[in-house]
Amino acid sequence: MPFGAAKSQAGAIAAAEASSGGLTMAKTKTLDDLFLDTLKDIYFAEKQILKALPKMARAAQSEEGKSGFLHHRDETQGQIERLEQVFEFLGKPARGKTCEAIQGIIAEGEEIIEEYNGSDALDAGLISSAQAVEHYEIARYGTLIAWANQLGLKDAVALLEANLAEEVATDEKLTALAGSQANVKAMGTASAK
């Protein structure tokens, strides 16, 4: 039987069972559901990042790197508080949903700390890891802002935009630090070999 015919027949059977009460229909997911799931995702991610930033600060060799990671730790705490306000606007408890993507990005950062400890390339690697985190957050916040606008969640939009602005600024600072110091120091090791 061709795929299209089998699909059509399966659809007809499901419709018949549903109309006869023989099949429980699953709840249709909406943009509201997707917004809440993604909000839980970034909430979990921010909490994991909050735990990782002090480790990155301790590992960083430059004072600028250390202070930058600690400054972003403080910003991340504020971002978590804003996300909790968004949950309040929605009338939902502030709960995270495991974000395997951020766990993977953080694990890669931990590998860099282990593999490049004591190396001139460590700070460049830390910045690279931090930027992977920032780019993930920027993507999530951009999506949440678009969906919040679509859903008419104006109060949420302002809070999410504040978080996004901080993430973009952090990414720009990391780029500047990499270009002015960390990448140059890392190259010195390569050219000396």
C-alpha positions as CSV (number, residue, x, y, z in Angstrom):
1,M,0.0,0.0,0.0
2,P,1.5,3.4,-0.9
3,F,2.6,5.6,2.0
4,G,-0.1,8.3,1.3
5,A,-2.9,5.7,1.2
6,A,-1.7,4.1,4.5
7,K,-1.4,7.5,6.1
8,S,-4.9,8.4,4.9
9,Q,-6.3,5.1,6.1
10,A,-4.7,5.5,9.5
11,G,-6.1,9.0,9.8
12,A,-9.6,7.8,8.9
13,I,-9.3,5.0,11.6
14,A,-8.1,7.5,14.2
15,A,-11.0,9.9,13.4
16,A,-13.5,7.1,13.6
17,E,-12.2,6.0,16.9
18,A,-12.1,9.5,18.3
19,S,-15.7,10.2,17.2
20,S,-16.8,6.9,18.8
21,G,-15.0,7.7,22.1
22,G,-12.6,4.9,21.6
23,L,-9.5,7.2,21.5
24,T,-8.6,9.9,23.9
25,M,-7.4,13.0,21.9
26,A,-4.2,14.5,23.1
27,K,-4.3,18.2,24.1
28,T,-3.2,20.4,21.2
29,K,-0.1,22.3,22.2
30,T,-0.2,26.1,21.6
31,L,2.3,29.0,21.4
32,D,1.4,29.6,25.1
33,D,2.7,26.1,25.9
34,L,5.8,26.6,23.8
35,F,6.5,30.0,25.5
36,L,6.2,28.4,29.0
37,D,8.4,25.4,28.1
38,T,11.1,27.7,26.6
39,L,10.9,30.0,29.6
40,K,11.5,27.0,31.9
41,D,14.4,26.0,29.6
42,I,16.2,29.4,29.9
43,Y,15.4,29.6,33.7
44,F,17.2,26.2,34.1
45,A,20.0,27.4,31.9
46,E,20.5,30.6,33.8
47,K,20.7,28.7,37.1
48,Q,23.3,26.4,35.7
49,I,25.3,29.3,34.3
50,L,25.1,31.0,37.7
51,K,26.9,27.9,39.2
52,A,29.5,27.7,36.4
53,L,30.6,31.4,36.4
54,P,32.6,31.3,39.7
55,K,34.5,28.2,38.4
56,M,35.3,30.1,35.2
57,A,36.4,33.1,37.2
58,R,38.8,31.0,39.3
59,A,40.2,29.4,36.2
60,A,40.8,32.6,34.2
61,Q,44.4,33.8,34.2
62,S,43.8,37.5,33.4
63,E,42.3,39.8,36.0
64,E,40.0,41.2,33.3
65,G,38.7,37.7,32.7
66,K,38.2,37.0,36.4
67,S,36.4,40.2,37.0
68,G,34.3,39.8,33.8
69,F,33.0,36.4,34.8
70,L,32.2,37.6,38.4
71,H,30.4,40.7,37.0
72,H,28.3,38.5,34.7
73,R,27.5,36.2,37.7
74,D,25.9,39.2,39.3
75,E,24.0,40.1,36.1
76,T,22.9,36.4,35.8
77,Q,21.3,36.6,39.3
78,G,19.4,39.7,38.2
79,Q,18.3,37.8,35.0
80,I,17.0,34.9,37.1
81,E,15.0,37.4,39.2
82,R,13.5,38.9,36.0
83,L,12.5,35.5,34.7
84,E,10.8,34.8,38.1
85,Q,8.8,38.0,37.5
86,V,7.7,36.6,34.1
87,F,6.6,33.4,35.7
88,E,4.6,35.6,38.2
89,F,2.9,37.4,35.3
90,L,1.9,34.1,33.9
91,G,0.6,32.9,37.2
92,K,3.0,29.9,37.1
93,P,5.6,28.7,39.6
94,A,9.2,29.5,38.6
95,R,10.5,26.0,37.7
96,G,13.2,25.0,35.3
97,K,13.1,22.3,32.7
98,T,16.3,20.4,32.1
99,C,18.2,22.0,29.2
100,E,20.6,19.5,27.8
101,A,22.0,22.1,25.4
102,I,23.3,24.3,28.2
103,Q,24.6,21.3,30.1
104,G,26.6,20.3,27.1
105,I,28.0,23.8,26.6
106,I,29.0,24.0,30.2
107,A,30.6,20.6,30.1
108,E,32.7,21.7,27.1
109,G,33.8,24.7,29.2
110,E,34.9,22.4,32.0
111,E,36.8,20.2,29.5
112,I,38.7,23.4,28.3
113,I,39.6,24.2,31.9
114,E,41.0,20.7,32.5
115,E,42.8,20.4,29.1
116,Y,44.2,23.9,29.0
117,N,44.9,24.5,32.6
118,G,48.2,26.5,32.9
119,S,48.3,27.1,29.1
120,D,48.5,30.5,27.5
121,A,45.4,29.4,25.5
122,L,43.2,28.9,28.6
123,D,41.7,32.3,28.6
124,A,40.9,32.2,24.9
125,G,39.2,28.8,25.5
126,L,37.2,30.2,28.4
127,I,36.1,33.1,26.4
128,S,35.0,30.8,23.5
129,S,33.0,28.7,26.0
130,A,31.4,31.8,27.5
131,Q,30.5,33.1,24.1
132,A,28.8,29.8,23.2
133,V,26.7,30.3,26.4
134,E,25.9,33.9,25.4
135,H,24.9,32.9,21.9
136,Y,22.5,30.2,23.3
137,E,21.0,32.8,25.6
138,I,20.7,35.4,22.9
139,A,18.8,32.9,20.7
140,R,16.5,31.9,23.5
141,Y,15.7,35.5,24.6
142,G,15.1,36.6,21.0
143,T,12.6,33.8,20.5
144,L,10.9,34.5,23.8
145,I,10.6,38.2,23.0
146,A,9.0,37.5,19.6
147,W,6.5,35.0,21.2
148,A,5.7,37.3,24.1
149,N,4.9,40.1,21.6
150,Q,2.7,37.7,19.7
151,L,0.9,36.6,22.8
152,G,0.5,40.2,24.1
153,L,2.7,39.7,27.1
154,K,4.0,43.3,27.2
155,D,5.2,43.1,30.8
156,A,7.2,40.0,30.0
157,V,8.7,41.6,26.8
158,A,10.3,44.4,28.8
159,L,11.9,42.0,31.3
160,L,13.1,39.6,28.5
161,E,14.5,42.6,26.5
162,A,16.5,43.7,29.6
163,N,18.0,40.2,29.8
164,L,18.8,40.1,26.1
165,A,20.5,43.5,26.2
166,E,22.8,42.3,29.0
167,E,23.6,39.1,27.1
168,V,24.5,41.0,23.9
169,A,26.7,43.5,25.9
170,T,28.5,40.6,27.6
171,D,29.1,38.9,24.2
172,E,30.6,42.2,22.9
173,K,32.8,42.5,26.0
174,L,34.0,38.9,25.5
175,T,34.8,39.6,21.8
176,A,36.8,42.7,22.8
177,L,38.7,40.8,25.6
178,A,39.5,38.0,23.2
179,G,40.8,40.3,20.5
180,S,42.8,42.6,22.7
181,Q,44.4,40.0,25.0
182,A,43.4,36.3,25.2
183,N,43.8,35.4,21.5
184,V,47.1,37.2,21.2
185,K,48.5,35.4,24.3
186,A,47.3,32.1,23.0
187,M,49.0,32.7,19.6
188,G,52.3,33.4,21.4
189,T,52.3,29.8,22.6
190,A,51.7,28.5,19.0
191,S,54.4,30.6,17.4
192,A,56.9,29.6,20.0
193,K,56.7,25.9,19.1
